[in-house]
Amino acid sequence: MKRKIMMLLMVFVLIINTQWSIRADDAENEISLRYTHISSISAGLSIDSSNVANCLGTVTIRDNYKSRMYVSLYKSSSSGSYSRIKMWAQDFTGTGMKIMNKYYTVTRGYKYKVKVEVRIYNSAGNVIETAEKYSVTVDNT
């Protein structure tokens, strides 16, 4: 029950704090879309008192294409660099918000972050768009 509440809370926070994929074009002083088929992408990470990491990825797809979301969990090393310790992938079809929520037990004493990558495929199976987003870093000490 606690995990369901945590997940719902994280989804709510991510929806509110979603980074919309928009950039300003200074030359013409107009706003244009950064992505053609992706409206938004976000990544979230929380670690509970039992050292269970809740890794969350969300993406909103505009067009009716196949997509694949990768959610990767990264762990810090003593040198300060990060290495991937776990990755999940899930395929989606259609438009709208897609959510991927995974759990993984982590070790105390390290920093962690999540990377979400989304690939959009055309009908021939070719990648036509890619987007990625990192979560904030969580210190699990």
C-alpha positions in Angstrom: 0.0 0.0 0.0 2.9 2.4 0.8 4.5 1.8 -2.5 1.2 2.5 -4.4 0.9 5.8 -2.5 4.5 6.7 -3.2 4.1 5.9 -6.9 0.9 8.0 -7.2 2.6 10.8 -5.4 5.7 10.6 -7.6 3.5 10.6 -10.8 1.6 13.6 -9.5 4.9 15.5 -8.8 6.3 14.5 -12.1 3.3 15.7 -14.0 3.5 19.0 -12.2 7.3 19.3 -12.7 7.4 17.8 -16.2 9.9 19.6 -18.4 8.0 20.4 -21.5 10.1 20.0 -24.6 10.1 23.6 -25.8 12.9 25.9 -26.8 13.1 29.5 -27.8 14.3 30.5 -31.2 16.2 33.7 -30.4 16.6 34.6 -34.1 12.9 35.0 -34.7 11.7 35.4 -31.1 9.2 32.6 -31.4 8.8 29.3 -29.6 9.1 26.1 -31.5 8.8 22.5 -30.4 12.0 20.6 -29.6 10.5 17.2 -30.5 8.1 16.3 -33.3 6.4 13.2 -31.7 7.1 13.7 -28.0 5.3 16.3 -25.9 7.1 15.7 -22.6 9.5 13.4 -20.8 10.4 13.1 -17.1 12.5 10.9 -14.8 12.0 10.4 -11.1 13.8 8.6 -8.3 13.0 8.0 -4.6 14.6 5.6 -2.1 12.7 4.5 0.9 13.9 3.5 4.3 14.3 -0.1 3.3 16.7 0.9 0.5 14.2 0.2 -2.3 14.6 2.6 -5.2 11.4 3.6 -7.0 12.5 4.4 -10.6 9.9 6.2 -12.6 9.8 7.3 -16.2 7.0 9.1 -18.0 6.6 10.3 -21.6 3.7 11.9 -23.5 3.5 10.8 -27.1 1.8 13.0 -29.6 1.4 10.7 -32.6 0.3 7.1 -33.1 3.7 5.4 -33.4 5.4 2.5 -31.6 7.7 3.6 -28.9 10.2 2.0 -26.5 11.1 3.5 -23.1 14.3 2.6 -21.2 14.6 3.3 -17.5 18.1 2.9 -16.2 19.4 3.2 -12.6 22.9 4.6 -12.1 25.1 4.3 -9.0 28.0 6.6 -8.1 31.5 5.4 -7.7 34.2 6.6 -5.3 35.7 8.6 -8.2 32.4 10.5 -8.7 31.5 8.9 -12.0 28.3 6.9 -12.4 27.7 3.4 -13.8 24.5 1.7 -14.8 23.4 -1.0 -12.4 20.0 -1.9 -13.8 18.0 -1.2 -17.0 14.4 -2.0 -17.9 12.7 -1.6 -21.3 9.0 -1.5 -22.3 7.3 -1.1 -25.6 4.2 1.1 -26.1 1.9 2.0 -28.9 -0.4 4.9 -29.4 -0.7 8.5 -28.1 -0.8 9.9 -24.6 1.1 9.4 -21.4 3.2 6.3 -20.9 4.4 5.4 -17.5 7.1 2.9 -16.4 7.6 2.3 -12.7 10.3 -0.1 -11.4 11.8 -1.1 -8.1 15.3 -2.1 -7.2 17.0 -2.7 -3.9 20.1 -0.4 -3.5 23.0 -0.1 -1.1 23.5 2.6 1.4 26.5 5.0 1.0 26.1 5.8 -2.6 24.4 8.4 -4.8 21.9 7.2 -7.4 20.1 8.7 -10.4 17.7 7.5 -13.1 17.9 8.0 -16.8 14.8 7.8 -19.0 15.3 7.3 -22.8 12.5 7.1 -25.3 12.7 6.0 -28.9 9.9 6.5 -31.4 9.7 4.1 -34.4 8.0 4.5 -37.8 6.1 1.7 -39.5 9.3 0.4 -41.1 10.8 -0.1 -37.6 13.3 2.8 -37.9 14.0 5.2 -35.1 12.7 8.6 -36.0 13.1 10.4 -32.7 14.9 9.9 -29.4 14.7 11.9 -26.1 16.3 11.4 -22.7 16.0 12.9 -19.3 17.9 12.4 -16.0 16.3 12.5 -12.5 17.7 14.5 -9.7 20.5 12.7 -7.8 19.5 11.0 -4.6 22.1 10.5 -1.8 21.4 7.2 0.0 23.7 7.6 3.0 
